[in-house]
């Protein structure tokens, strides 16, 4: 789960053109990448569940795995996809910050231990002063580090620096003698913690509800094609029932997701244990409607603005307006480009899909 540091003018202009011409259609594409909370999207495609729900609404939905997470968001932003799996922070900074009106259709989960600051030996957070930390720069890992340091009375300025490290290189980086601390996410966290030297000193469980995993879609596309939203949400919650099912059908589904993510059932369920999955749509609606969410998103916007990545030339942390299920807008009401819409999840909760 990480973000791009640069917005290409061409990408942004292409995205805005695509947004402006959204219309009724019957074929849709959604992108996703490997992460415990997003494995259901791959299962939806492979199992045929997505096809069944799409057929119910007379449409076609293709779910495409993109190995590079940031590339999946950039392609969505450029209009190549109608939806993408993304964190709340990256939804705000990349498509919304880039001017693409985006709706959080599904609040899937929040990280409750899947993201971690890991050190070697007996180091504590306070011991990181004057030391480097390896992470994917300007990512949720960077945000987690900032929250960890703040709790210890430190800031990033107290470090010798952060070392921008690809998620693909993180395990190898931690094994290097000179690297003493990394911040990353599962399944990398689980792999790194197998090292007897490794110790997690701060995780997303220390900031519950702040790193949120979403399925976002283009707002204009959704408005013109509500059946697209209904099919996605209906299919998602059918798989959520399997995630929660302790019987053989649920076990088989989780085994398939585990294999697709490169682990076994035990490993996948360990990752699920540190993920607050909203398997019940009513719980997702309650989370999206909670007054705590605007406070969380305000803190995220302030972090992004501080790092200079809240959209091109953002004059303040209020640059992007964010609309919540209540209809309230926090931020710039004249630039609302991120919306939390709980209505489709509410339909699922009411059995109305």
N, C-alpha and C positions, 0 to 999 in steps of 0.2 A: 504494500500500500504506500505509494509515494507519488510525488507530483513533479510536473515539469517546471523548470525554473525560467523558461523563456516562452513567451507567446509570439508566434509568428504572425505578422500582419496578414499574410495570405490566409492562414488558417482561420483567423478571427473574421476576416471579411467573407470568406466562403461560408462560415458557420452562420453569419447573420443573413446572408442571402438565402441559405437553406431554410432558416427559421421563417423568413418573410414569406416564403412560398409554400409553407405547410398546407396540405390539403388532404381530402379524403383519399385513402388508398387501401389496398388489401394485403400488402406485403411489407413486413417489418424486419429489422435486424437489431439484435441486442448483443452487446459485447460483455464478456466477463473474464476474470483472471483468477489464478489459483490463490485461494485463501479459505480457511475453514468455513467461514460464514457465507462464502459464495459458491462452495462446491455444489449446492443444490441446483445451480443453473446448468452445470454440465450434466447432472443427472436428469434434469428436465428434458434436455435435448436427447440424450442417449436412450432414455426409457420410453420415449414417445409421449410422455405426459403433456409436454408443451404442444405437441401436434394435436392431441385430443381436444385440448382447450381452445386452440386456435380454430380447429374445425368447427367447434361449437358456435363460434362467432363469425364463421365464414371468412377467416383471414389466414394468412400464413406468417408464422414467426420463426425466424432462424436465430438460434443462439450460438454465438461464435466465441470460442476461446482465443484470447490474445495473450501470448506468453509475457509480453512486456506491458505491465499495468499502465504506466504513463502513456504508452502508445495507444492503449484502448481509450483512454480519456481524450487524448488529442484527436483520435479519429471520430469519436462521438461529437466533440466540439466542432469539428470540420464538417459534420453532417453525414459521415459515412455510416453511422449507426443511429438508431432511434432511441436507444437507451444504453446504459452502461452501469456496471457495478462499481461503486466508488465510495470513499469515505466522505463524511460531512465536510471535512476540511478541504479536501480536493474538489468536491462539488462546488464549494464556495469560491475557491481560488481560480480554478481553470475555466469551466464553462460559464459559470455565473459571473465571475470576475472579468471574463472575456466578452461578456455581452450576450451570451446565449441563454435565453429564458429557459430555466430547467426546473422540473418538478420532482421532488422526492416522492415517488409513488409508493415504495415499500421501505419501511424501516425494518431491516432484517434482524439486526442485533447490535449490541455494543460490546466492544472488547472489554473483557473482565479478567485480564491476565495474559492475553495473547500477545501483547506488546510489552517488551521488557528492556530495562537497562541492566546489562550483564557485565560483571567485572571479574577479574581474576583474583584468586586468593582472598585475603581479608580486607580488601579495599572497601571503604564505604563511600557514600556520595560525597561527603565532605573531603575525602582524600583525592577527589578528582581535580581539585584546584591545581593549576599549572600542568595538567595532563591533557593529552588529546583524547577525543572520543570518536570512534568510527560509527557512521550512520549514513542513511540516505538523506542527504541534505535537503532542507525545506520540505520535509515529509512529516507524517504523523509521528515518526520516530524523533524528529527534531522537536516537535511539540512536546512529546513525552519527556525528553531530556530537559526542556525548559521548565516543565512543571516539577520535575524531580529536583532540579537545582534550586528552584524557588523555595521549595519546602526545606531545603538545607541552608537557606540563607545565602545562596550563591547565584551567580548568573553566568551566562555563556562567556562573558568577558573574563571571568576568573579561570577559565580553561586556557590551555595553550592553543586551543582551536578545535574545530570539528573536521574530521577527515571524510570527505564525501566518498562513500563506498557503495557500489552496486549491491543490491540484495543477492545477486548471483555470486558475489565474491565475499559475502559476509562471513561464512563459515571458515573459509580459508584465511581471511583476515584475522579472525579471533585466534587461530592457531599460530599466528606469527608471534615470536617472543616479544616484540616491541609493542604489540597491541595489548592494552590493559583493560579497555572498556569498549563495549559496542551497544548500540540500541537497534533492535530489530523486532520482527513479528514472526508469528508461527506460519509455517512449520519450522522456520529457522531457529526460533527460540528453543524448541524442544531438542533439536539436533545439537545446538551449542551447549545446552545444559547437560548433555551427556558427558562433556569434558569434566573430569573431577576438579579442575581448577575453577570452573565457572560457577558463579553465584548471581542470582537475580536480586538486585537491591532496590528496585522500584519497577512496578508493573502498572498496566492500565487498571488493575483491580484497585489501585490506590486513587484513581480518578474515575470512578464508575460513571458511565453515561456520557463521557466526553469524546471518546473515539467511536463514532457511530458508522455502521456499514449499511449502505443504501442501494437500492436500484432507482436510478434517476432516469427520466425520459424527457424528451423535448416537449416543452409546455404546449406549443402550438400544435404539434403532432398529436398530442393527447387530446387536446380540445377538439380537434377535427375528427379524431378517431377514438372515441371512448371505449369501443370494444377492444382495442389494443390493450388498454389498461386493465379491462375486466379479464381478458384472457391471461395476461401476465400474473395478475394477482391471484386468480383462481388456481392456476397451475402451481404457483409458489406455495400456497397454503395446503395444497394436496401433498406436496413433498414435506412441508413442515409437519404434517400429521405423521409421516413416516419417520422423520427425525425424532419425534417424541415417542414413537411406537416401540415398545420393548419386545414385541413378538417377532416371529421369524421374518415377516415382510419388512419390518423396520430394520432389523439386523442386516438383511440382504441389501437394502438401500444404502445403509451406512457403510457396509463393506465395499460397495461399488464406489462410493465417494472417497473412502479411504484409499483404495487402490489408485484412483485417478489423481489423488493428491500426493502419492508417493509414500504412503505409510500403510500400516495395518489397522484393523478395527480398533485395537486398544489405543494406538497412537492417535487415531482420529477422535475417539471418544474422550481422550485426555484433552485434546484441543477444544472439543465442544464444552468440556467442563469449565474452561476458562473463557467461554463465550456466552454472553447472555442472549441466547436465541429467543426471539419472540415467536415461538411456535403457535401461540394463540393470537389471532389477529386482534382480538379485543385488547390484549396487552400492548400491542404495537400502537393501536389507536390512542391508548392512555398515555404512552410514552411521548408520542408526537404532539399530544395536546397538553402535556404537562408544562406549567409555567417555568419549570427549570430549563427547558430546551432553549428559549430565547437567551437566557443567561449564559448557557454553554456556548451558543453560537456567537454571542457578543465577545466572549473571551477568545474564541477561535479567530474571529475577525480581527481582533486587536493583535493577536500573534502574527497573523498574516500581514497586517499593515506594518507592524514593527520590522518584519523581514523584507518589506518592499515587494510583496508578491500578491497583494489583494487587487489584482487587475492592473492593467497598464495605466500608470499615472494616477492611481487612486489618491485623492487629496486627504482622506481621513479613513478611519476604521469603519465609518458609516457609509462608505462609498456604495456598497451593494445593499439594496433593500431586500429583506427576507420576510416572506409572508408565512404565517402560521395557520393551523386549521381554524383558529378563531376568527381569521380575517385580519388580525392585527399585523401591522408591518413594523419591523424594527430595522433601522437604517434609513436609507434614502427612499422615500416613497415614490420618487420620480425615476428610480432605477431598480425596480423590483425584478430580479432575475433568478432568485432561488425561492421555491415555494414548497412547503411541507403540506401535502394534500392527504388527509387521512380518510377521505370519503370512499375510496376504493377498498381500503383495508376494512372500513366499517361495513361495506357490503359483504365482504367475506365473513366478518363476525356475525352478521345477521343472516347468513345463508342465502344472500340475494344475488349471487353470481351464477 
